[in-house]
Amino acid sequence: DIVMTQSPLSLPVAPGEPASISCRSSQSLLHNNGYNYLDWYLQRPGQSPQLLIYLGSSRASGVPDRFSGSGSGTDFTLKISRVEAEDVGVYYCMQALQIPRMYTFGQGTKLEIK
Amino acid sequence: QVQLQESGPGLVKPSETLSLTCTVSGGSIRSTSYYWAWIRQPPGKGLEWIGSIYYSGSTYYNPSLKSRVTISVDTSKIQFSLKLSSVTAADTAVYFCARTLAAAGIEFWGQGTLVTVSS
């Protein structure tokens, strides 16, 4: 099974500053169609998770362009160019390569405002 | 806009069976390519996939829960359901239903329902 590892697990950031979260998978998420099957989600306090990024770097509908995803193979990064108060929550990466047989989430990274 | 709503008892006794239903609105449960999933989150912890079902009835389960899980779909009622048997306190969690597509992420989630296992 694919294991997803995120770092850091806690991320304090001042408003307006950039933030970066790393996600590593134990196996390559690069499909033979050329896409990386890696998603990013944000779960705000008390809410359901919200899709931010799919296929490694494609922003979901309505997601601000300050969010960007990059990486390939086993190493991926979610970047927030300028953190805002509404970005507080827990960020999860998830491998989608094995859907529907298996979905695997990272442990989560809690972003808080300094 | 697709919406999903979980329903079912919020309290289940140890050793009994947890049963939840997810009702889909604003879209067809028979849409090709989509899988309908159950995902749970114990209090203060991360997300765990329980299992998925296609509208035709094909199912996939998390190996760690496979012996206790049954997911079914009722296309006429636009619902899919989860049954988890022999529950313990470790099954206490918020249970989410969701629509998934490998090439497009989990775009739609239910609001989640807390199920507590306690006598």
Boltz contact constraints between the chains, C-beta under 6 A:
constraints:
  - contact:
      token1: [A, 39]
      token2: [B, 105]
      max_distance: 6.0
  - contact:
      token1: [A, 48]
      token2: [B, 109]
      max_distance: 6.0
  - contact:
      token1: [A, 48]
      token2: [B, 111]
      max_distance: 6.0
  - contact:
      token1: [A, 48]
      token2: [B, 112]
      max_distance: 6.0
  - contact:
      token1: [A, 51]
      token2: [B, 105]
      max_distance: 6.0
  - contact:
      token1: [A, 51]
      token2: [B, 106]
      max_distance: 6.0
  - contact:
      token1: [A, 51]
      token2: [B, 107]
      max_distance: 6.0
  - contact:
      token1: [A, 54]
      token2: [B, 104]
      max_distance: 6.0
  - contact:
      token1: [A, 54]
      token2: [B, 105]
      max_distance: 6.0
  - contact:
      token1: [A, 96]
      token2: [B, 102]
      max_distance: 6.0
  - contact:
      token1: [A, 99]
      token2: [B, 102]
      max_distance: 6.0
  - contact:
      token1: [A, 100]
      token2: [B, 35]
      max_distance: 6.0
  - contact:
      token1: [A, 100]
      token2: [B, 52]
      max_distance: 6.0
  - contact:
      token1: [A, 100]
      token2: [B, 60]
      max_distance: 6.0
  - contact:
      token1: [A, 101]
      token2: [B, 60]
      max_distance: 6.0
  - contact:
      token1: [A, 103]
      token2: [B, 49]
      max_distance: 6.0
  - contact:
      token1: [A, 105]
      token2: [B, 46]
      max_distance: 6.0
  - contact:
      token1: [A, 105]
      token2: [B, 47]
      max_distance: 6.0
  - contact:
      token1: [A, 107]
      token2: [B, 46]
      max_distance: 6.0
  - contact:
      token1: [A, 108]
      token2: [B, 46]
      max_distance: 6.0
